[in-house]
């Protein structure tokens, strides 16, 4: 397998498209048309689910109905609010109306307390993937352990449209290691538009604030290495790595400095642990990968 194919395998289906959300904040019509184009494009191998808030499902249904003539089933991740049990009835109704065309198979919620996790887990049937977004400013170990008890997934916010929205690298590494300890898969959201950590514009405005943004390669390789036994300190260092030269790829491995992951370990990490990341842009993560000649 060529080196670029190794990376392609590792990144397969990694980007959940969140075009409705800042900084893109597109209209439903724009976001739906974009996703349809991405599904038909050359980079569809990296595309995951379309992310939509449950209160906007009817709006989504109106926009998507003319685009469902092909055989591809659109997979959606639906964002639930505090009244998750009620909103799941809307999800069930939506799925019933779109059999064979569109399916919501993933739900995302926020939780700051143990009771919130229990309530969400009780409200969402086990047939759905449930990602529970938790705060990581303080040690999230107890929350992640509770998520694991219910066989659900964690979610971490890795950035935003202001510099202070980005967690510290140590807090992010601590989250990853807690997920490893409890064998809890996770996804990330926000601030992962670029492969390698560096200073970037935080929005698309001409006068945008700039800040250090995590690279999605940094995070997902850090997760794979942590799963293999990398120390917390080395995980922090990898999350902060800004040199592309520190990474090497060949037909069987992806490496960072003296650490190596083979194809089996890369696939296991993605399928069973580091699941995906939400991004309001699909093109930016893909185009940047090509700009640095990794694709």
C-alpha positions in Angstrom: 0.0 0.0 0.0 1.6 3.3 -1.1 2.3 5.9 1.7 -0.5 8.2 0.7 -2.9 5.3 0.7 -1.8 4.6 4.3 -2.9 8.1 5.3 -6.0 7.9 3.2 -7.0 4.7 5.1 -6.4 6.4 8.4 -8.5 9.5 7.5 -11.4 7.6 5.9 -14.7 9.1 6.8 -13.1 11.4 9.4 -14.8 14.7 8.6 -18.4 15.2 9.8 -19.8 18.1 7.9 -21.1 20.9 10.1 -21.6 23.7 7.6 -24.6 25.1 9.5 -22.3 26.1 12.3 -19.8 29.0 12.9 -17.5 30.2 11.5 -19.1 29.1 8.2 -22.7 29.4 9.5 -24.2 28.6 6.1 -27.9 28.5 5.3 -29.6 25.0 5.2 -29.8 25.2 1.4 -26.1 26.0 1.0 -25.0 23.3 3.5 -27.2 20.6 1.9 -26.0 21.4 -1.6 -22.3 21.4 -0.4 -22.7 18.0 1.2 -24.4 16.6 -1.9 -21.4 17.8 -4.0 -18.9 16.4 -1.5 -20.6 13.0 -1.7 -20.2 13.0 -5.4 -16.6 14.4 -5.4 -13.2 12.9 -5.4 -12.7 13.3 -1.7 -15.9 11.6 -0.6 -13.7 8.9 1.0 -13.0 11.4 3.8 -16.6 12.5 4.3 -18.6 11.4 7.4 -22.0 12.5 8.5 -24.0 15.6 7.9 -24.6 17.4 11.3 -28.0 19.0 11.9 -29.8 20.2 15.0 -33.0 18.3 15.7 -35.2 21.4 15.6 -34.1 22.0 12.0 -34.9 18.5 10.7 -38.1 19.7 8.8 -36.0 22.4 7.2 -33.4 19.9 6.2 -36.1 17.6 4.8 -37.4 20.3 2.5 -34.0 21.1 1.1 -32.8 17.6 0.6 -35.8 16.0 -1.0 -34.7 16.9 -4.6 -31.2 15.5 -4.1 -32.0 11.9 -3.1 -32.4 10.3 -6.5 -29.1 8.3 -6.3 -28.5 5.1 -4.4 -26.3 6.7 -1.6 -28.0 6.9 1.8 -27.3 10.1 3.6 -26.2 9.5 7.2 -26.9 12.2 9.7 -25.8 13.1 13.2 -28.5 15.0 15.0 -27.7 17.5 17.8 -30.2 17.2 20.7 -31.0 19.8 23.3 -32.0 19.4 27.0 -35.3 17.7 26.2 -33.7 14.7 24.5 -36.5 12.2 25.2 -39.0 14.4 23.4 -36.6 15.1 20.5 -36.0 11.4 20.0 -39.6 11.1 19.0 -38.9 13.7 16.3 -35.9 11.6 15.2 -38.0 8.5 15.0 -40.6 10.2 12.9 -38.0 11.7 10.6 -36.3 8.3 10.0 -39.7 6.7 9.3 -40.4 9.3 6.6 -37.0 8.8 4.8 -36.4 5.1 4.8 -33.8 4.1 2.3 -32.8 7.8 1.6 -31.6 9.4 4.8 -31.0 8.0 8.2 -30.1 9.6 11.6 -28.0 7.0 13.3 -26.0 9.2 15.6 -27.1 11.6 18.3 -24.9 14.3 20.0 -25.7 15.9 23.4 -23.9 18.1 26.0 -23.6 17.0 29.6 -21.8 18.6 32.5 -22.9 16.3 35.3 -23.2 12.5 35.9 -26.9 12.8 36.0 -27.0 14.5 32.6 -25.1 11.5 31.2 -27.5 9.1 32.8 -30.5 11.0 31.5 -29.2 11.2 27.9 -28.2 7.5 27.9 -31.7 6.6 29.1 -33.4 8.8 26.5 -31.4 7.6 23.4 -32.0 4.0 22.4 -28.9 1.8 22.2 -29.4 1.4 18.4 -28.0 5.0 18.0 -24.4 6.1 18.5 -24.6 8.6 21.3 -21.7 11.2 21.6 -21.8 13.1 24.9 -19.9 16.4 24.9 -18.3 17.1 28.2 -16.2 20.0 29.6 -12.4 19.2 30.1 -11.2 22.3 32.0 -11.2 20.1 35.1 -10.4 16.4 35.2 -13.1 14.6 33.1 -12.2 11.1 34.3 -15.4 10.7 36.4 -17.6 11.8 33.5 -15.8 9.6 31.0 -16.1 6.6 33.3 -19.9 7.2 33.5 -20.1 7.4 29.7 -18.3 4.1 29.6 -20.7 2.5 32.0 -23.5 3.2 29.5 -21.4 2.1 26.5 -21.7 5.5 25.0 -19.1 7.8 23.3 -17.4 11.0 24.5 -17.1 14.2 22.6 -14.6 17.0 23.1 -14.6 20.6 21.9 -11.1 21.4 20.5 -11.5 25.0 19.5 -13.9 27.8 18.4 -13.9 31.3 16.8 -11.9 32.9 19.6 -8.5 31.9 21.0 -9.8 31.3 24.5 -12.1 28.6 23.1 -9.2 26.2 22.6 -8.4 23.9 25.5 -4.8 23.5 26.7 -2.8 20.7 25.2 -2.5 19.1 28.6 -6.2 19.1 29.2 -6.8 17.7 25.8 -4.2 15.0 26.3 -5.7 14.2 29.7 -9.1 13.7 28.0 -7.6 11.4 25.5 -5.9 9.3 28.1 -9.0 9.1 30.2 -10.9 7.8 27.2 -8.1 5.2 26.7 -8.3 4.1 30.3 -12.1 3.6 30.2 -12.1 2.3 26.6 -14.5 5.1 25.5 -14.5 6.1 21.9 -14.7 9.8 21.1 -15.1 12.5 18.5 -13.9 16.1 18.4 -15.5 19.2 17.2 -14.4 22.8 16.3 -11.0 24.2 15.4 -9.7 21.2 13.4 -9.6 22.7 10.0 -5.9 22.0 9.3 -3.7 18.8 9.4 -0.9 20.2 11.5 -0.9 22.6 14.5 0.0 26.2 13.7 -1.3 29.8 13.8 -4.3 30.3 11.6 -7.2 32.7 11.2 -10.0 31.7 13.5 -12.8 32.8 11.2 -13.3 33.7 7.5 -13.5 37.4 8.1 -10.7 39.6 6.6 -9.9 41.0 10.0 -10.1 37.6 11.8 -8.4 37.0 15.1 -5.5 34.5 14.8 -4.6 31.8 17.2 -2.9 28.4 17.6 -5.2 25.7 16.2 -4.7 22.0 16.8 -4.0 19.9 13.7 -6.4 17.0 13.1 -3.4 14.7 12.3 -1.9 15.8 15.6 -5.0 14.8 17.6 -5.9 11.6 15.8 -2.4 10.3 15.8 -2.0 11.3 19.4 -5.1 9.3 20.2 -3.8 6.3 18.3 -0.4 6.5 20.1 -2.1 6.9 23.5 -4.1 3.8 22.8 -0.8 2.0 22.1 0.7 3.2 25.4 2.3 6.6 24.8 2.8 8.7 27.9 0.8 11.7 28.8 3.8 14.0 28.4 4.6 12.7 25.0 0.9 13.0 24.0 1.1 16.7 25.0 4.2 17.2 22.9 2.6 15.5 19.9 -0.5 17.7 20.2 1.8 20.7 20.1 4.0 19.5 17.2 4.2 22.1 14.4 6.9 20.6 12.2 5.6 18.5 9.3 9.1 17.0 9.1 8.5 15.2 12.4 6.0 13.0 10.7 6.9 10.2 8.2 4.8 7.9 6.1 5.6 4.8 4.2 3.6 1.9 2.7 3.1 0.3 6.2 3.4 2.9 8.9 2.8 6.4 10.0 5.4 7.7 12.4 6.1 10.7 14.7 9.6 11.0 15.8 10.6 7.6 17.3 7.0 6.4 17.6 5.4 4.2 14.9 1.9 2.9 14.1 1.3 0.1 11.6 -1.7 -0.2 9.4 -3.6 -2.5 11.8 -3.1 -0.1 14.7 -4.2 2.9 12.6 -7.3 1.1 11.5 -8.1 -0.1 15.0 -7.7 3.5 16.4 -10.1 5.0 13.9 -12.7 2.2 13.9 -12.8 1.7 17.6 -11.5 4.8 19.4 -10.9 8.1 17.6 -14.0 8.2 15.4 -14.3 11.6 13.6 -14.3 15.4 14.0 -16.9 17.9 13.1 -15.9 20.8 10.8 -17.9 23.6 9.3 -15.6 23.2 6.3 -14.9 20.0 4.4 -12.8 21.6 1.7 -10.4 23.4 4.0 -9.1 20.2 5.8 -8.8 18.4 2.4 -7.3 21.3 0.5 -4.7 21.9 3.2 -3.7 18.2 3.1 -3.0 18.6 -0.6 -1.2 21.9 -0.1 1.4 20.2 2.1 1.6 17.4 -0.4 0.2 14.6 1.8 -2.5 13.9 -0.7 
